[in-house]
Amino acid sequence: MTLRMFVNGQAMSGGTLNHALSEARLLGPARTAPTYRFFSVRDEFPGLHPVMEGGASINGEVYEVSYEVLREQLLPKEPAELELGVIALADGSGSFSMRMRASALTAPEVVDITAHGGWHAYLAAL
């Protein structure tokens, strides 16, 4: 049994966490629905957070993963500022994804990077 997992940071192709998805199947690039703000945490990883207004579509990738890969390989490597949730994609479908915990939004070194539209674009601008 598998599920869809949207990733938008270090778990994307070429990222430092992508090895956790080595047993998953990349379905391709995707964008979120325009209902999210996007944040950088210490410039180490990003996080999505849903908003009622002022959101944007964020670039990422969708993988088909087993529950075992999610539970044993990906989730243990995710930072404490993120939590597993369900998001809306631009095509109207849903997907599991890591999201910023509301309590982490006001932590030091958290910067809103929504205008960049994605993690790779933000890193290129640094």
C-alpha positions, 0 to 999 in steps of 0.5 A: 500500500502506498501514499502520495508525499509532497516534498518541498525542501531537502527531500527533493531530488538532489537534496541532503534528505533525498536518500530517505526516498530512495525506495520511493517512486518520483511521480514528478514536479508539483505545486501546492494550491495557492493557500500556503506561506513558505518559510526558511528555518535557519536556511537549513530547511523550509516549511509550508504553513496554510493560510486563509489569505495571502498564500501562494503556490509553492514548487515541490515534488510528489513521490509515491511512498510506502507507509514503511518508507514514510515511517522508518526512513523519512519521518525520523529525519524530519526536523522538530519544527515540522509535522506531517499533514495533508495539503492541497495541490494546484491540480485539486488533489491532496497529498501528505506533506510536512508542514510548519508547526504553528508554534515554530512560526515565531522562532528565531531565524524563521523567515518568510520566503513565499515570494521565491515560490520554492526552496531551490529558488530561495537557495539560488538567491542567497 
